[in-house]
Amino acid sequence: MGLKLNIQPGIMGVKPYVGGVSKIAGNDNAIKLSSNENPLGPSAKAVAAYQAEATHMHRYPSEDHAALRELIAQSYRLDVDRILMGCGSDEIISFLCRAFAGAGDEVLYTEHGFGMYEISARLSGATPVSVPEKNRVTDVDALLVAVNESTRLVFIANPNNPTGTMTPDSEIARLADGLPDGCLLVLDGAYAEYVYGFDGGAAFVEARDNVVMTRTFSKIFGLGGLRIGWGYGPASVMEVLGRLKGPFNVSAPALAAAKVALEDVSYTEHCRAENEKWRGWLAAELGKIGIPSDPSFANFILARFTTADEAQAANMHLQDNGLIVRMVANYNLPQALRITIGDEAACRQVVAALAEFKAGL
């Protein structure tokens, strides 16, 4: 007789998140451009800070993360008491769903939005609702039509992943103002640092009581392997989320490296400038050979092909040339490939390989 398990609602409906492909069989020197990682890596100072923690691994990390939270508050001009650290911003997203959405509730996100929104909604027992975009840009009118009395959370990544497009402040404001009582707007700013002068939604958090912001150290700061991010929102929201946080949810090496990475402003600015330079070059060169993409504000572009079969064939041709990009059919974009902006050599190899592919059609 088998064990009768009391599986909580929503869990068995989850399709586990699948990250970007990282290896090509038989090729140990493949270039990975599938996970939006910083090709320049983390700051050397951050690496040194991580290594310095190695002799203290028997000690538990800080429980309140005070030193890093204070630096974040100072750097972004925020209220330190409303900053919550997480094991990546994914954990903050999970906290939000666990805290505010359950059975009978709905969680909205856009049709090409980050996959963890749906997964976290299902794991909390809520119903995920995908809302159409307009030409791969968030459609606020469509979101407002989809919102109802059961809606508890609306997730918007800005810039969006995997499209790279941005939603204007005026549209974000209209969306926030149009939400019913008891519904939170979550602005996922994983790629915010790639946009010059962009606050990731902080001004909306300060001006309203229904907006929360999430951020990460995984992208421009190059600390994806350490899993560290943070959230910021109204005091009433963050007090609730704080009750879900485990006592030691972020490791000491991650805290140390993140603090130094944030302090190393010149290196971050260098990474931003290099990304902007080669993102523009890559998009322009691909456009010349008939592979368009929308203006991207992140560290990737969404290269569009004529058909899903062509996109798949292009992906295989890139792999044959030792280049790993991201198929995004699971984001309702079967005719596209998401290509992380690599260094100069990687970008030139991508263009050369795709030019060869297009010439052979």
C-alpha positions as CSV (number, residue, x, y, z in Angstrom):
1,M,0.0,0.0,0.0
2,G,1.5,3.3,-1.1
3,L,1.8,6.3,1.2
4,K,-1.0,8.8,0.8
5,L,0.5,12.2,0.7
6,N,-1.4,15.4,1.4
7,I,0.1,17.5,-1.4
8,Q,-0.7,21.2,-1.1
9,P,-2.8,22.8,-3.9
10,G,-0.8,24.2,-6.8
11,I,2.4,22.2,-6.4
12,M,1.8,19.5,-8.9
13,G,0.7,22.0,-11.5
14,V,4.2,23.6,-11.5
15,K,6.6,23.0,-14.3
16,P,10.0,23.5,-12.7
17,Y,12.0,26.5,-13.9
18,V,14.6,25.6,-16.5
19,G,17.6,27.9,-16.7
20,G,19.6,28.6,-19.9
21,V,21.6,25.8,-21.4
22,S,25.2,26.0,-20.1
23,K,27.0,23.2,-22.0
24,I,27.4,21.8,-25.5
25,A,28.3,18.1,-25.7
26,G,31.9,17.7,-26.9
27,N,32.8,21.4,-26.7
28,D,34.5,22.4,-23.5
29,N,35.1,26.0,-24.8
30,A,31.6,27.0,-25.6
31,I,30.6,30.6,-25.0
32,K,27.5,30.8,-22.8
33,L,25.1,33.7,-23.8
34,S,22.0,32.1,-22.4
35,S,21.6,33.3,-18.8
36,N,22.2,37.1,-19.0
37,E,25.3,36.9,-17.0
38,N,27.8,39.7,-16.9
39,P,30.6,38.6,-19.4
40,L,33.1,40.7,-17.5
41,G,32.4,38.8,-14.3
42,P,32.2,40.4,-10.8
43,S,34.4,43.2,-9.5
44,A,37.9,41.9,-8.5
45,K,37.4,43.7,-5.2
46,A,34.2,41.7,-4.7
47,V,36.0,38.4,-5.4
48,A,38.6,39.4,-2.9
49,A,35.9,40.1,-0.3
50,Y,34.4,36.7,-1.0
51,Q,37.7,34.9,-0.6
52,A,38.4,36.7,2.7
53,E,35.3,35.1,4.1
54,A,36.6,31.6,3.4
55,T,38.3,31.2,6.8
56,H,35.1,32.2,8.6
57,M,32.8,29.6,7.0
58,H,32.2,28.0,10.4
59,R,30.4,31.1,11.6
60,Y,26.8,31.9,10.9
61,P,26.1,35.0,8.7
62,S,24.5,38.2,10.0
63,E,20.8,37.7,10.6
64,D,19.8,41.3,10.0
65,H,22.1,41.9,7.1
66,A,22.6,45.4,8.6
67,A,25.8,46.5,6.9
68,L,24.6,45.7,3.4
69,R,21.1,47.1,3.9
70,E,22.6,50.3,5.2
71,L,24.8,50.6,2.1
72,I,21.9,49.9,-0.2
73,A,19.9,52.6,1.6
74,Q,22.7,55.1,1.2
75,S,23.4,54.2,-2.4
76,Y,19.8,54.3,-3.6
77,R,18.5,56.9,-1.0
78,L,16.0,54.5,0.5
79,D,14.7,53.8,4.0
80,V,16.9,51.1,5.5
81,D,14.1,49.7,7.6
82,R,12.1,48.8,4.5
83,I,14.9,46.8,2.8
84,L,14.7,43.0,2.9
85,M,17.5,40.8,1.7
86,G,16.7,37.5,-0.1
87,C,18.4,34.5,-1.6
88,G,18.2,36.2,-5.0
89,S,15.2,38.4,-5.8
90,D,13.4,35.1,-6.6
91,E,13.0,34.6,-2.9
92,I,11.4,38.0,-2.5
93,I,9.0,37.1,-5.3
94,S,8.2,33.9,-3.5
95,F,7.7,35.7,-0.2
96,L,5.2,38.1,-1.9
97,C,3.1,35.2,-3.3
98,R,3.2,33.3,0.0
99,A,2.2,36.3,2.0
100,F,-0.5,37.8,-0.1
101,A,-1.9,35.3,-2.5
102,G,-3.5,31.9,-1.9
103,A,-6.4,29.7,-2.9
104,G,-9.1,31.7,-4.7
105,D,-6.7,34.6,-5.4
106,E,-5.1,35.6,-8.8
107,V,-1.6,36.7,-9.7
108,L,-1.2,38.6,-12.9
109,Y,1.9,38.9,-15.1
110,T,2.5,39.6,-18.8
111,E,2.6,36.9,-21.4
112,H,6.4,37.2,-21.9
113,G,7.1,37.8,-18.3
114,F,9.7,36.0,-16.1
115,G,8.8,32.4,-15.4
116,M,9.1,32.6,-11.7
117,Y,6.0,34.7,-11.4
118,E,3.8,31.8,-12.5
119,I,5.7,29.2,-10.5
120,S,5.6,31.2,-7.2
121,A,1.9,31.9,-7.7
122,R,1.1,28.2,-8.1
123,L,3.3,27.2,-5.1
124,S,1.2,29.6,-3.0
125,G,-2.0,28.0,-4.1
126,A,-3.1,31.1,-6.2
127,T,-4.1,31.1,-9.8
128,P,-1.6,32.6,-12.2
129,V,-3.1,34.7,-15.0
130,S,-1.0,35.6,-18.1
131,V,-2.0,38.9,-19.8
132,P,-1.2,39.7,-23.4
133,E,1.5,42.2,-24.3
134,K,1.3,44.6,-27.3
135,N,4.3,44.1,-29.6
136,R,6.3,42.7,-26.8
137,V,5.7,45.6,-24.5
138,T,3.6,45.6,-21.3
139,D,0.0,46.5,-22.2
140,V,-1.4,48.4,-19.2
141,D,-4.9,48.5,-20.7
142,A,-5.0,44.7,-21.0
143,L,-3.7,44.4,-17.4
144,L,-6.4,46.7,-16.1
145,V,-9.1,44.8,-17.9
146,A,-7.8,41.5,-16.4
147,V,-7.7,42.8,-12.8
148,N,-10.6,41.9,-10.7
149,E,-11.6,41.6,-7.0
150,S,-9.6,38.4,-6.7
151,T,-6.3,39.9,-8.0
152,R,-3.7,40.2,-5.3
153,L,-0.4,40.8,-7.1
154,V,0.6,42.2,-10.5
155,F,4.2,41.5,-11.6
156,I,6.0,43.7,-14.1
157,A,9.7,43.3,-15.0
158,N,11.1,46.6,-16.1
159,P,13.1,46.2,-18.3
160,N,11.3,43.1,-19.2
161,N,12.9,39.6,-19.5
162,P,13.1,38.2,-22.2
163,T,12.0,41.1,-24.4
164,G,14.4,43.8,-23.1
165,T,11.6,46.4,-23.5
166,M,10.6,49.0,-21.0
167,T,7.3,50.3,-19.7
168,P,7.2,54.1,-19.4
169,D,6.7,55.7,-16.0
170,S,3.5,57.2,-17.1
171,E,2.1,53.7,-17.8
172,I,3.4,52.3,-14.5
173,A,1.7,55.2,-12.7
174,R,-1.6,54.5,-14.5
175,L,-1.4,50.8,-13.7
176,A,-0.7,51.5,-10.0
177,D,-3.5,54.0,-9.7
178,G,-6.0,51.6,-11.4
179,L,-5.4,48.6,-9.1
180,P,-8.1,47.8,-6.5
181,D,-7.6,47.9,-2.8
182,G,-5.7,44.9,-1.5
183,C,-3.7,44.5,-4.8
184,L,0.1,45.1,-5.0
185,L,2.1,46.1,-8.0
186,V,5.5,44.4,-8.0
187,L,8.2,46.1,-10.1
188,D,11.0,43.6,-10.8
189,G,14.1,45.6,-11.4
190,A,16.6,42.8,-12.0
191,Y,18.1,44.8,-15.0
192,A,17.5,48.3,-13.6
193,E,21.2,49.1,-13.3
194,Y,21.7,48.7,-17.1
195,V,19.5,51.8,-17.6
196,Y,21.2,55.1,-17.0
197,G,19.4,57.3,-14.4
198,F,16.7,54.7,-13.7
199,D,15.6,54.1,-10.1
200,G,14.0,50.7,-10.7
201,G,10.7,51.9,-9.4
202,A,11.8,53.4,-6.1
203,A,9.9,56.7,-6.6
204,F,6.7,54.7,-7.1
205,V,7.3,52.8,-3.9
206,E,7.9,56.1,-2.0
207,A,4.8,57.8,-3.5
208,R,2.3,54.9,-3.1
209,D,1.3,52.3,-0.6
210,N,0.6,49.6,-3.2
211,V,4.0,49.3,-5.0
212,V,6.9,47.0,-4.2
213,M,10.3,46.8,-5.9
214,T,12.7,43.8,-6.2
215,R,16.3,44.0,-7.2
216,T,19.3,41.6,-7.6
217,F,23.0,41.4,-7.5
218,S,23.0,38.6,-10.1
219,K,23.1,40.7,-13.3
220,I,25.3,43.8,-13.6
221,F,27.1,43.0,-10.3
222,G,28.0,39.5,-11.6
223,L,27.1,37.6,-8.4
224,G,24.5,35.2,-9.9
225,G,26.3,32.2,-8.3
226,L,25.9,33.7,-4.8
227,R,22.2,34.1,-4.9
228,I,21.6,37.5,-3.3
229,G,18.9,40.1,-4.0
230,W,16.6,42.4,-2.1
231,G,13.1,44.0,-2.0
232,Y,11.8,47.4,-1.0
233,G,8.3,48.4,-0.3
234,P,5.8,50.0,2.1
235,A,6.5,49.4,5.8
236,S,3.3,47.4,6.2
237,V,4.3,45.1,3.4
238,M,7.9,44.6,4.3
239,E,7.0,43.8,7.9
240,V,4.9,40.9,6.7
241,L,7.6,39.7,4.3
242,G,10.2,39.8,7.1
243,R,8.2,37.2,9.0
244,L,8.8,34.7,6.1
245,K,12.5,35.2,6.0
246,G,14.6,32.4,7.4
247,P,17.2,33.6,10.1
248,F,20.2,33.0,7.8
249,N,18.8,33.1,4.3
250,V,21.9,34.9,2.8
251,S,25.4,33.5,3.2
252,A,28.2,35.5,4.7
253,P,30.4,35.4,1.5
254,A,27.4,36.6,-0.5
255,L,26.8,39.5,1.9
256,A,30.5,40.5,1.9
257,A,30.9,40.3,-1.9
258,A,27.6,42.2,-2.6
259,K,28.7,45.0,-0.2
260,V,32.0,45.5,-2.0
261,A,30.4,45.1,-5.5
262,L,28.0,47.9,-4.6
263,E,30.9,50.1,-3.4
264,D,32.9,49.5,-6.6
265,V,31.0,52.1,-8.5
266,S,33.6,52.6,-11.2
267,Y,33.5,49.0,-12.2
268,T,29.7,48.9,-12.4
269,E,29.9,52.0,-14.6
270,H,32.4,50.2,-16.8
271,C,30.2,47.2,-17.1
272,R,27.2,49.4,-18.0
273,A,29.1,51.3,-20.7
274,E,30.5,48.1,-22.3
275,N,27.0,46.5,-22.3
276,E,25.5,49.6,-24.0
277,K,28.3,49.7,-26.6
278,W,28.1,46.1,-27.7
279,R,24.3,45.8,-27.3
280,G,23.9,48.6,-29.8
281,W,26.5,47.1,-32.1
282,L,25.0,43.6,-32.0
283,A,21.5,44.8,-32.6
284,A,22.6,46.9,-35.5
285,E,24.7,44.2,-37.2
286,L,22.0,41.6,-36.8
287,G,19.5,44.0,-38.2
288,K,21.6,44.4,-41.3
289,I,21.3,40.7,-42.1
290,G,17.6,40.6,-41.6
291,I,17.4,39.6,-37.9
292,P,15.4,42.4,-36.1
293,S,15.1,43.1,-32.4
294,D,13.3,45.7,-30.3
295,P,15.3,48.4,-28.6
296,S,16.6,46.6,-25.5
297,F,17.3,48.3,-22.2
298,A,18.9,45.2,-20.5
299,N,22.0,43.1,-21.1
300,F,20.5,41.0,-23.9
301,I,18.5,41.4,-27.1
302,L,15.6,39.3,-28.4
303,A,16.5,38.4,-32.0
304,R,13.4,37.6,-34.1
305,F,13.2,35.2,-37.0
306,T,10.6,34.5,-39.6
307,T,9.3,31.2,-38.1
308,A,9.8,29.0,-35.1
309,D,11.6,26.5,-37.3
310,E,14.1,29.1,-38.5
311,A,14.7,30.2,-34.9
312,Q,15.4,26.6,-33.9
313,A,17.7,26.1,-36.9
314,A,19.6,29.3,-36.0
315,N,20.0,28.1,-32.5
316,M,21.5,24.8,-33.7
317,H,23.8,26.7,-36.1
318,L,25.0,28.8,-33.2
319,Q,25.7,25.7,-31.1
320,D,27.6,24.2,-33.9
321,N,29.8,27.3,-33.7
322,G,30.3,27.0,-29.9
323,L,27.7,29.6,-29.0
324,I,24.9,29.0,-26.5
325,V,21.9,31.3,-26.5
326,R,18.4,31.0,-25.1
327,M,15.4,29.5,-26.9
328,V,12.3,31.3,-25.6
329,A,9.4,29.3,-26.9
330,N,8.4,28.7,-23.2
331,Y,7.9,32.5,-23.0
332,N,5.5,32.4,-25.9
333,L,8.2,33.6,-28.3
334,P,8.9,30.5,-30.5
335,Q,10.2,32.6,-33.3
336,A,12.9,34.3,-31.2
337,L,16.2,33.7,-29.5
338,R,17.4,35.7,-26.5
339,I,21.1,36.5,-26.8
340,T,23.0,37.8,-23.8
341,I,25.4,40.6,-24.6
342,G,28.9,39.1,-24.4
343,D,32.3,40.7,-24.7
344,E,33.5,42.1,-28.0
345,A,34.8,38.7,-29.2
346,A,31.6,36.9,-28.4
347,C,29.4,39.5,-30.1
348,R,31.5,39.3,-33.2
349,Q,31.3,35.5,-33.2
350,V,27.5,35.7,-32.9
351,V,27.2,38.0,-35.9
352,A,29.5,35.9,-38.0
353,A,27.7,32.7,-37.2
354,L,24.2,34.2,-37.9
355,A,25.4,35.8,-41.1
356,E,26.6,32.5,-42.3
357,F,23.3,30.9,-41.3
358,K,21.2,33.5,-43.1
359,A,23.4,33.2,-46.2
360,G,22.7,29.5,-46.3
361,L,18.9,29.8,-46.2
